Amino acid sequence: MKRSIERKLERAREDLNKIAEVRGMQDPLVLQKSQSLDELVNRFLQLQHQKNKKATPSSFSRTKGLPFP
């Protein structure tokens, strides 16, 4: 799933750059594409956070926040 979102992010970024070159940064379509890209970035970061959240509780002590010996 991560790879799929990464591909979508790259494609959305490329589209945004092409449209912005032609229409300018203040064009409504450019702003819409920028918002869509922001949503994809947020989704990607949420997935990263969930992945990291699942990996960390078992590797750290609850009392000291240090790795188990």
Contacts in CASP RR format, 6 or more apart in sequence:
PFRMAT RR
TARGET T0000
AUTHOR 0000-0000-0000
METHOD contacts of the structure
MODEL  1
MKRSIERKLERAREDLNKIAEVRGMQDPLVLQKSQSLDELVNRFLQLQHQ
KNKKATPSSFSRTKGLPFP
1 47 0 8 1.000
2 44 0 8 1.000
2 47 0 8 1.000
5 40 0 8 1.000
5 43 0 8 1.000
5 44 0 8 1.000
5 47 0 8 1.000
6 44 0 8 1.000
8 40 0 8 1.000
9 37 0 8 1.000
9 40 0 8 1.000
9 41 0 8 1.000
9 44 0 8 1.000
12 33 0 8 1.000
12 36 0 8 1.000
12 37 0 8 1.000
12 40 0 8 1.000
13 37 0 8 1.000
15 33 0 8 1.000
16 30 0 8 1.000
16 33 0 8 1.000
16 34 0 8 1.000
16 37 0 8 1.000
19 27 0 8 1.000
19 29 0 8 1.000
19 30 0 8 1.000
19 33 0 8 1.000
20 27 0 8 1.000
20 30 0 8 1.000
23 29 0 8 1.000
23 30 0 8 1.000
24 30 0 8 1.000
59 67 0 8 1.000
59 68 0 8 1.000
60 66 0 8 1.000
60 67 0 8 1.000
60 68 0 8 1.000
61 67 0 8 1.000
61 68 0 8 1.000
END
